[in-house]
């Protein structure tokens, strides 16, 4: 148990990447490096989760990277092993964690981690819906200006989820770079997560307005 009373996991296999996985989101992965082939074999054989963390500096191949201290546990939904040993995966984000201690990369990265749930009682669903509607409006405006954007059906996206789940869905749909996505993932509360998303949307609105003024 850590200082917050959260459950600690020992020797969790870890996969540092150049991207961020949110809880509830899916991510395709192509595994070709030998050490991560071993990681996948372990997780497939034991129906085990592994952690995904953002590489803040360095590269995915070969090690020597600087890794984020907050990540997301991943569950393998689909897997295919090729004759040459490579794997094709589809994984889903399960829950956030914080890294307590990195262990030796033998044979692949591992860490002791603790669950990292939201701190507090959450926010009203109306707050999440307002941010979602703002994102949907921006996507609609961007599409009208000729940008190719995925459709954001606010009503469909909000069906069957609570505020926390919806906040991550909105985060996944918001155009952002890896470091902005990591900032969203690392927020301690749902309210702060939504604040980060709204800051990004506000920036996108300003860019779109400026682009529209110049056309």
The 8 nearest C-alpha neighbors of each residue, nearest first, counted from 0:
[[1, 6, 4, 7, 5, 2, 3, 113],
 [0, 2, 4, 3, 5, 7, 113, 6],
 [3, 1, 4, 0, 5, 113, 6, 7],
 [4, 2, 1, 5, 0, 6, 115, 113],
 [5, 3, 0, 1, 2, 6, 7, 114],
 [6, 4, 0, 3, 1, 114, 113, 7],
 [5, 7, 0, 113, 114, 4, 8, 1],
 [8, 6, 113, 0, 112, 5, 114, 9],
 [7, 9, 112, 111, 113, 11, 6, 10],
 [8, 10, 111, 11, 7, 112, 110, 109],
 [11, 9, 110, 111, 109, 12, 8, 102],
 [10, 12, 109, 110, 9, 111, 13, 49],
 [13, 11, 109, 49, 108, 50, 10, 38],
 [12, 14, 50, 109, 108, 49, 51, 11],
 [13, 15, 51, 50, 16, 52, 108, 12],
 [16, 14, 52, 51, 53, 54, 13, 59],
 [17, 15, 53, 18, 54, 59, 52, 14],
 [16, 18, 54, 53, 59, 19, 15, 177],
 [17, 19, 16, 177, 53, 20, 54, 52],
 [20, 18, 53, 177, 181, 180, 21, 52],
 [19, 21, 92, 71, 24, 22, 18, 51],
 [20, 22, 24, 92, 23, 167, 71, 19],
 [23, 21, 92, 93, 94, 24, 167, 71],
 [22, 24, 92, 93, 91, 21, 25, 164],
 [25, 23, 92, 21, 91, 22, 20, 26],
 [26, 24, 91, 90, 92, 23, 89, 27],
 [25, 27, 90, 89, 91, 28, 24, 20],
 [28, 26, 89, 88, 90, 25, 29, 87],
 [29, 27, 88, 87, 89, 30, 26, 90],
 [28, 30, 87, 86, 88, 31, 27, 85],
 [31, 29, 86, 85, 32, 28, 87, 36],
 [30, 32, 85, 33, 29, 36, 86, 35],
 [33, 31, 35, 34, 30, 36, 60, 85],
 [32, 34, 36, 35, 31, 37, 30, 84],
 [35, 33, 107, 37, 36, 32, 106, 38],
 [36, 34, 38, 37, 33, 32, 39, 107],
 [35, 37, 33, 39, 38, 34, 40, 30],
 [38, 36, 40, 35, 34, 39, 41, 33],
 [39, 37, 35, 41, 36, 40, 42, 34],
 [38, 40, 42, 36, 41, 37, 43, 35],
 [39, 41, 37, 43, 38, 42, 44, 36],
 [42, 40, 38, 44, 39, 43, 45, 37],
 [41, 43, 47, 39, 45, 46, 44, 40],
 [44, 42, 46, 40, 45, 41, 39, 47],
 [45, 43, 41, 42, 46, 40, 47, 39],
 [44, 46, 47, 42, 43, 41, 40, 48],
 [47, 45, 43, 42, 44, 48, 75, 41],
 [46, 48, 42, 45, 49, 43, 74, 41],
 [49, 47, 74, 73, 72, 42, 50, 46],
 [48, 50, 12, 73, 13, 72, 11, 47],
 [49, 51, 72, 13, 71, 73, 14, 12],
 [50, 52, 14, 71, 70, 15, 13, 72],
 [53, 51, 70, 15, 67, 16, 54, 50],
 [52, 54, 16, 67, 17, 15, 18, 19],
 [53, 55, 66, 17, 16, 56, 15, 65],
 [56, 54, 65, 66, 53, 67, 57, 64],
 [57, 55, 65, 54, 64, 58, 66, 63],
 [58, 56, 64, 65, 63, 54, 55, 59],
 [57, 59, 60, 64, 56, 62, 54, 61],
 [58, 60, 16, 61, 15, 62, 17, 57],
 [61, 59, 58, 62, 32, 63, 57, 64],
 [60, 62, 59, 63, 58, 64, 32, 57],
 [63, 61, 64, 60, 59, 58, 57, 104],
 [64, 62, 57, 61, 65, 58, 60, 56],
 [63, 65, 57, 62, 56, 58, 66, 54],
 [66, 64, 56, 55, 54, 57, 63, 67],
 [67, 65, 54, 55, 53, 64, 68, 52],
 [68, 66, 53, 69, 52, 55, 54, 65],
 [67, 69, 98, 97, 66, 70, 52, 99],
 [70, 68, 97, 67, 96, 185, 98, 52],
 [71, 69, 52, 96, 51, 95, 97, 50],
 [70, 72, 95, 51, 94, 50, 96, 92],
 [71, 73, 50, 93, 94, 49, 92, 51],
 [72, 74, 92, 49, 91, 48, 93, 50],
 [73, 75, 48, 91, 90, 76, 92, 93],
 [76, 74, 90, 77, 89, 73, 91, 88],
 [77, 75, 90, 89, 74, 91, 78, 88],
 [78, 76, 89, 88, 75, 90, 79, 87],
 [79, 77, 88, 87, 89, 80, 86, 76],
 [78, 80, 87, 86, 81, 88, 77, 85],
 [79, 81, 86, 85, 84, 87, 82, 78],
 [80, 82, 85, 84, 83, 86, 79, 87],
 [83, 81, 84, 80, 85, 86, 79, 87],
 [82, 84, 81, 85, 80, 86, 31, 36],
 [85, 83, 81, 82, 80, 86, 36, 31],
 [86, 84, 31, 81, 30, 83, 80, 36],
 [85, 87, 80, 30, 79, 29, 81, 88],
 [88, 86, 29, 79, 78, 28, 30, 80],
 [89, 87, 78, 28, 77, 27, 90, 86],
 [88, 90, 27, 77, 76, 26, 75, 28],
 [91, 89, 75, 76, 74, 26, 25, 73],
 [92, 90, 25, 74, 73, 24, 23, 93],
 [91, 93, 22, 73, 23, 24, 21, 72],
 [92, 94, 22, 72, 73, 23, 91, 74],
 [95, 93, 22, 71, 72, 92, 96, 114],
 [96, 94, 71, 115, 70, 114, 72, 116],
 [95, 97, 114, 115, 113, 70, 69, 71],
 [96, 98, 69, 113, 112, 68, 115, 99],
 [97, 99, 112, 68, 100, 111, 69, 113],
 [100, 98, 112, 111, 97, 113, 101, 110],
 [101, 99, 111, 110, 98, 102, 112, 109],
 [100, 102, 110, 109, 111, 103, 99, 98],
 [101, 103, 110, 109, 100, 104, 108, 111],
 [104, 102, 105, 108, 109, 101, 107, 106],
 [105, 103, 108, 107, 106, 109, 102, 101],
 [106, 104, 107, 103, 108, 109, 102, 34],
 [105, 107, 104, 34, 108, 37, 103, 38],
 [106, 108, 104, 105, 34, 35, 109, 38],
 [109, 107, 104, 13, 12, 105, 103, 14],
 [110, 108, 12, 13, 102, 11, 10, 104],
 [111, 109, 101, 102, 10, 11, 100, 112],
 [110, 112, 9, 100, 10, 99, 8, 11],
 [111, 113, 98, 99, 8, 97, 7, 110],
 [114, 112, 7, 97, 96, 6, 8, 5],
 [113, 115, 96, 5, 6, 116, 95, 97],
 [114, 116, 96, 95, 97, 113, 117, 5],
 [117, 115, 114, 118, 95, 96, 94, 187],
 [116, 118, 188, 187, 119, 189, 115, 121],
 [119, 117, 188, 187, 116, 120, 121, 189],
 [120, 118, 121, 117, 188, 189, 187, 122],
 [121, 119, 122, 118, 117, 188, 189, 123],
 [120, 122, 119, 189, 190, 188, 123, 163],
 [121, 123, 190, 124, 189, 126, 120, 162],
 [124, 122, 125, 126, 162, 121, 127, 128],
 [123, 125, 162, 127, 126, 128, 122, 161],
 [124, 126, 128, 123, 127, 129, 122, 162],
 [125, 127, 129, 124, 128, 123, 130, 122],
 [128, 126, 124, 130, 129, 125, 166, 131],
 [127, 129, 131, 125, 130, 126, 132, 124],
 [128, 130, 132, 126, 131, 127, 125, 133],
 [131, 129, 133, 127, 132, 128, 134, 126],
 [130, 132, 128, 134, 133, 129, 169, 135],
 [133, 131, 135, 129, 134, 130, 128, 136],
 [132, 134, 130, 136, 131, 135, 129, 137],
 [133, 135, 137, 131, 132, 136, 138, 130],
 [134, 136, 132, 138, 137, 151, 133, 131],
 [137, 135, 139, 133, 134, 138, 132, 140],
 [136, 138, 140, 134, 139, 135, 141, 133],
 [139, 137, 141, 135, 140, 136, 142, 134],
 [138, 140, 136, 142, 137, 141, 135, 143],
 [139, 141, 137, 143, 142, 138, 136, 144],
 [142, 140, 138, 144, 143, 139, 146, 137],
 [141, 143, 146, 145, 139, 144, 140, 147],
 [142, 144, 140, 145, 141, 139, 146, 138],
 [145, 143, 141, 142, 146, 140, 211, 207],
 [144, 146, 142, 143, 147, 141, 140, 148],
 [147, 145, 142, 141, 144, 148, 143, 138],
 [148, 146, 142, 145, 149, 141, 144, 138],
 [147, 149, 146, 142, 150, 138, 141, 139],
 [150, 148, 151, 147, 138, 172, 142, 152],
 [149, 151, 152, 148, 138, 139, 135, 142],
 [152, 150, 135, 153, 149, 138, 156, 172],
 [153, 151, 155, 154, 156, 150, 135, 157],
 [152, 154, 156, 155, 151, 157, 132, 131],
 [153, 155, 157, 156, 152, 158, 151, 128],
 [154, 156, 158, 152, 157, 153, 151, 159],
 [155, 157, 153, 154, 158, 152, 168, 165],
 [158, 156, 154, 155, 160, 153, 165, 159],
 [159, 157, 155, 156, 160, 154, 161, 153],
 [158, 160, 157, 161, 156, 155, 165, 164],
 [161, 159, 164, 158, 165, 157, 162, 163],
 [160, 162, 164, 163, 165, 159, 124, 157],
 [161, 163, 165, 124, 164, 166, 127, 160],
 [164, 162, 166, 165, 161, 189, 167, 121],
 [165, 163, 167, 161, 166, 162, 160, 168],
 [164, 166, 168, 162, 167, 163, 160, 161],
 [165, 167, 169, 163, 168, 164, 162, 127],
 [166, 168, 170, 164, 165, 169, 171, 21],
 [167, 169, 165, 171, 170, 166, 164, 172],
 [168, 170, 172, 166, 167, 171, 131, 173],
 [171, 169, 167, 173, 168, 172, 166, 196],
 [170, 172, 168, 169, 173, 167, 21, 24],
 [173, 171, 169, 170, 174, 168, 151, 134],
 [172, 174, 170, 171, 175, 169, 134, 196],
 [175, 173, 172, 176, 171, 199, 170, 200],
 [176, 174, 179, 173, 180, 177, 199, 178],
 [177, 175, 179, 178, 180, 174, 18, 181],
 [176, 178, 180, 179, 18, 181, 19, 175],
 [179, 177, 181, 180, 176, 182, 55, 175],
 [180, 178, 182, 181, 176, 177, 175, 183],
 [179, 181, 177, 183, 178, 182, 176, 184],
 [180, 182, 178, 184, 183, 179, 177, 185],
 [181, 183, 179, 185, 180, 184, 178, 186],
 [184, 182, 180, 192, 181, 185, 186, 195],
 [183, 185, 181, 182, 186, 180, 21, 192],
 [186, 184, 182, 183, 69, 181, 187, 70],
 [187, 185, 192, 188, 183, 184, 191, 182],
 [186, 188, 117, 118, 185, 191, 189, 192],
 [189, 187, 117, 118, 191, 190, 186, 192],
 [188, 190, 192, 191, 121, 163, 193, 117],
 [189, 191, 193, 188, 192, 122, 194, 121],
 [192, 190, 194, 188, 193, 189, 186, 195],
 [191, 193, 189, 195, 183, 190, 194, 186],
 [192, 194, 196, 190, 195, 191, 197, 189],
 [193, 195, 191, 197, 192, 196, 198, 190],
 [196, 194, 198, 192, 193, 197, 183, 191],
 [195, 197, 193, 199, 198, 194, 200, 192],
 [196, 198, 200, 194, 199, 195, 201, 193],
 [199, 197, 201, 195, 196, 200, 194, 202],
 [198, 200, 202, 196, 197, 201, 203, 195],
 [199, 201, 197, 203, 202, 198, 204, 196],
 [202, 200, 204, 198, 199, 203, 197, 205],
 [201, 203, 199, 205, 200, 204, 198, 206],
 [202, 204, 200, 206, 201, 205, 207, 199],
 [205, 203, 201, 207, 202, 206, 208, 200],
 [206, 204, 208, 202, 203, 207, 209, 201],
 [207, 205, 209, 203, 208, 204, 210, 202],
 [206, 208, 210, 204, 209, 205, 211, 203],
 [207, 209, 211, 205, 210, 206, 204, 212],
 [210, 208, 212, 206, 211, 207, 205, 213],
 [211, 209, 207, 213, 212, 208, 206, 214],
 [210, 212, 208, 214, 213, 209, 207, 144],
 [211, 213, 209, 210, 214, 208, 207, 206],
 [214, 212, 210, 211, 209, 208, 207, 206],
 [213, 211, 212, 210, 209, 144, 208, 207]]
